[in-house]
């Protein structure tokens, strides 16, 4: 809705409200039928209406009801524009009450909160940022990215983007939920329980930080929550898989009766071998398996018991990989995963656009897409575009991407509806899919993929241009795939 129309509507609403109040002053309370008080749209009632929980029982697939829901949502969004101030969309920093639970360097850990009075939905977001696994890698991390190890320079407020946004047009389904953003300052994939023992040591307390965040949120209303979504990107997404059952149990122990769900974005890593076995020199060039094995001992990491029981002692590190832990989870989980994940490729020393690409590396890229696709086959709720990228749900353009014509936001709504229908034994909705995996075999063959840029020039390119700039033989790729070069060129040009 355009700003001018919103202003006109707000002005009209204000005039109507004022007239209602004026008319009600001279009339006694019992002068109306049934003795009811006159109805006025006060600020409190407007906000209460805006933050009313969605009634999923009314979200049928009939066109009439969908139109009604659409009109109601439009009205709510308009009222929201009228009522919000410039500060209400910001998340505010809260440090943990427990001073014993800290970031890597001993500074206080904490979280950002944007409350939504009246809403019984909570979204708790775990930030990503990979990890460090020994003294040398942690020292280097502290020098290069101190905010991921210390709270000393955290701002007092943050504005959420993507699924953390407070604007309905940018976040249609979760804009009016209580939003909790937990900064990542433990470098342990949210599993650590190791305190700082010496001055030059680091603490690794990711698992304890998350526990204390939940406890601190109880006086703020999470005890009354109906839905708690634990979400995260990259290492935060892996943290969701490793913590969701523990959080569900903690909420139950503290007296909450909420359905706990997980949203894993770009945290579904594979532990396959790199195309060339090189000695890794830092955390970015080491394989995920090597880093997790080394780090787990340093962090005193906590592994979910149900997953841990599936492996021999010493092999618990395998629970850090989504396709290995998924079957042990009881809570419903939605997985968002680019099929050609850039961070997974970087761990295998492959960076498109930065150097020439060998045939072995190109084959590895294609195999990664195939392997990720196969690993997600039995995941009930998944959104996996065939694109080169990393993280999605916290990006401002997260609504733009589609798989088979369905956006992620729509898929999440369908998943949410299915969970409500299962709970109430209603028949499933038609044409509402949330198992969406691209089947094409090449990176960026999905036309909604994000733009690629040549690292040497900074210019936007499509996949075919990028490969040609890196000196790769496109005709040979087509021959290997059993298609004409023109067909391959068309596919990659449209996808880029």
Secondary structure, DSSP 8 states (H G I E B T S, - for coil): --HHHHHHHHHHHHHHHHHHHHHHHTS-GGGSGGG-------HHHHHHHHT----GGG--SSHHHHHHHHHHHHHHHHHHHHH--TTTTEEEEEE-S-TTSB-TTS-B-EEEEE--TT--EEEEEE----B--SHHHHHHHHHH-GGGT--TT--SEEE--GGG-S-TTTSTTTTTSEEEEE---S-BTT---B---STT---B-HHHHHHHHHHHHGGGTGGG-SEEEEEEETHHHHHHHHHHHHHHHHHHHTT---EEEEEEES--------SS-----STTTS-HHHHHHHHHHHHT----HHHHTTS-TT-GGGGGSHHHHGGG--S-EEEE--TEEHHHHHHTT--TTTS---HHHHHHHHHHHHHHHHHTTT-SEEEE-S-EE---TTSTTTTS-EETTEEHHHHHHHHHHHHHHHHHT----TT---EEE---SSTT-STT---EE-TTT--EE-HHHHHHHTT--HHHHHHHHTS-HHHHHHHHHHH-
